Amino acid sequence: MAAAAAGPVFWRRLLGLLPGRPGLAALLGRLSDRLGRNQDRRRRRSPWLLLAPLLSPTVPQVTSPPCCLCPEGVHRFQWIRNLVPEFGVSSSHVRVLSSPAEFFELMKVDCLESTLEKSVQAKFPSDLKVSILLDFTRGSRGRKNSRTMLLPLLQRFPEQVRVSLFHTPNLRGLLRLLIPERLNETIGLQHIKVYLFDNNVILSGANLSDSYFTNRQDRYVFLQDCAEIADFFTELVDAVGDVSLQLQGDDTVQVVDGMVHPYKGDRAAYCKAANKRVMGVINSARTRQQMLHAQTFHSDSPLTQEDAAAAGDRRPAPDTWIYPLIQMNTFEIQIDEIVTETLLTEAERGAKVFLTTGYFNLTQAYMDLVLGTRAEYQILLASPEVNGFFGAKGVAGAIPAAYVHIERQFYSEVCSLGQQERVQLQEYWRRGWTFHAKGLWLYLAGSSLPCLTLIGSPNFGYRSVHRDLEAQIAIVTENQALQQQLHQEQEQLYLRSGVVSSATFEEPSRQVKLWVKIVTPLIKNFF
């Protein structure tokens, strides 16, 4: 069935790469490289792995005409702006954080306290608005939860505070009644982690519980005084909030007027409405950025630097570009998946990809691309001891062992293909800490610094791609100082890791019980 389904896709994409298309030479180079490999490796390899680059999306071409006044072609990733808005900023507005303590201080002092002080000092402090978007299942679990914590704030300031609880449309009917509270989030949840304060944005994979401020390692980036980006994510949070349940002062929930109920109403109608609402935000922002670009560089009388300065706009020319990547497969929004697959496909020989995830459970498409393309990969994952489920009670306590089983299967595949030199696994370990970092850094061939990073909430697994609501940003920069920040971030994480080898799986902590091996294939799409 898999081959039958893949065949038509293959031919459609191959026909799309006829002569005259820039991707043809690269594609033929990959194919030639595959055909010239050692005969033993080709016998062991699945024939569909050879087609991994062919079966993944072709690179969307930049459609804007070249112009001597604007930075057309300044970087090879401008095709992303065909899918999402492109925000050009100065690298001085981007700051990479490295620790939970730094994240806490930024949130508490630079963002939250600063925003509240401005509100108190303002002439009309009532203008302050607070919008909180949470997942319904996680936010409602237990007697004391996020809902009960936020109720006093909502009751005291009902006109200024909005609490939205996203409920997946896939958890409904008999399934919703039967599945235990602790497990219902596995069906799908709101997983986006974005924190907005006026014109400042923090993108991360971190939640706001205690451990994320103390001893749970994640990644974080601070975009300071980036009004257009803050506006985009504000609109995105509002859009998802509009298709979510609204928490009331009496701890009940209601749908927004005119919106289909997520689990009581018609599923198809709800998903269609949600797609329209979210894609409306993405497309309108993309149009705005294109118009801004045209007014700046392509109008009959483009603004000179002197004109911009006279108008009060003293921002330097951008050397860094931010692309928001949204994944909401439930609503048929697959932007992050398309961009990630394309990046993995287009990474050429000699390029290096450092990919990290706290929960190593790559989708089959991502695994095929890692094993079937030519770049070098160093994949950082959590050792069992720093997995967030390590030591948990009940069935959850076996989850680290399930990840070990998945890791061992992938490592065995790497070895069977003779790819140990090109694809390397590393396990993060730090006493008393847990590991939750995710994302990737891309180093072009011949470069010692990354030019692109992905940072946000996705874990590259089935849930991130198919079940949950996710958001991250692609940061592309030509600024060496920011590239150095990203490189140091990557190095600090990888320095606390050990390389995985066959001996790793002989250690007592890596022994997986038979029942876990049997159950893992059945449940791996839920964690």
HELIX and SHEET records of a PDB file:
HELIX    1   1 ALA A    2  LEU A   15  1                                  14    
HELIX    2   2 GLY A   23  LEU A   35  1                                  13    
HELIX    3   3 GLN A   39  ARG A   44  1                                   6    
HELIX    4   4 PRO A   47  LEU A   50  1                                   4    
HELIX    5   5 ALA A   52  LEU A   55  1                                   4    
HELIX    6   6 GLN A   78  ASN A   82  5                                   5    
HELIX    7   7 SER A   91  HIS A   93  5                                   3    
HELIX    8   8 PRO A  100  GLU A  105  1                                   6    
HELIX    9   9 LEU A  106  GLU A  113  3                                   8    
HELIX   10  10 SER A  114  GLN A  121  1                                   8    
HELIX   11  11 PRO A  125  ASP A  127  5                                   3    
HELIX   12  12 PHE A  136  GLY A  139  1                                   4    
HELIX   13  13 SER A  146  ARG A  156  1                                  11    
HELIX   14  14 GLY A  173  LEU A  178  1                                   6    
HELIX   15  15 ASN A  184  ILE A  187  5                                   4    
HELIX   16  16 ASP A  210  PHE A  213  5                                   4    
HELIX   17  17 ALA A  227  ASP A  242  1                                  16    
HELIX   18  18 ARG A  267  HIS A  293  1                                  27    
HELIX   19  19 ALA A  294  HIS A  298  3                                   5    
HELIX   20  20 GLN A  305  ALA A  310  1                                   6    
HELIX   21  21 ASN A  329  PHE A  331  5                                   3    
HELIX   22  22 ILE A  335  GLU A  346  1                                  12    
HELIX   23  23 GLN A  364  GLY A  372  1                                   9    
HELIX   24  24 PRO A  384  VAL A  386  5                                   3    
HELIX   25  25 GLY A  394  ALA A  398  5                                   5    
HELIX   26  26 ILE A  399  SER A  416  1                                  18    
HELIX   27  27 TYR A  462  TYR A  462  1                                   1    
HELIX   28  28 ARG A  463  ARG A  467  3                                   5    
HELIX   29  29 GLN A  480  TYR A  494  1                                  15    
HELIX   30  30 SER A  502  GLU A  506  5                                   5    
HELIX   31  31 PRO A  508  ARG A  510  5                                   3    
HELIX   32  32 LEU A  514  ILE A  523  1                                  10    
HELIX   33  33 LYS A  524  PHE A  526  5                                   3    
SHEET    1   A 3 PHE A  87  VAL A  89  0                                        
SHEET    2   A 3 THR A 320  MET A 328 -1                                        
SHEET    3   A 3 ILE A 333  GLN A 334 -1                                        
SHEET    1   B 9 PHE A  87  VAL A  89  0                                        
SHEET    2   B 9 THR A 320  MET A 328 -1                                        
SHEET    3   B 9 GLU A 470  THR A 477 -1                                        
SHEET    4   B 9 LEU A 452  GLY A 456 -1                                        
SHEET    5   B 9 GLY A 439  TYR A 443 -1                                        
SHEET    6   B 9 LYS A 352  THR A 357 -1                                        
SHEET    7   B 9 GLU A 376  ALA A 382  1                                        
SHEET    8   B 9 VAL A 423  TYR A 428  1                                        
SHEET    9   B 9 SER A 497  VAL A 499 -1                                        
SHEET    1   C 4 VAL A  94  LEU A  97  0                                        
SHEET    2   C 4 TYR A 220  LEU A 223 -1                                        
SHEET    3   C 4 ASN A 200  SER A 204 -1                                        
SHEET    4   C 4 VAL A 194  PHE A 197 -1                                        
SHEET    1   D 4 VAL A 130  ASP A 135  0                                        
SHEET    2   D 4 VAL A 161  PHE A 166  1                                        
SHEET    3   D 4 LEU A 245  LEU A 247 -1                                        
SHEET    4   D 4 VAL A 253  VAL A 255 -1                                        
SHEET    1   E 2 ARG A 216  GLN A 217  0                                        
SHEET    2   E 2 THR A 434  PHE A 435  1                                        
END                                                                             
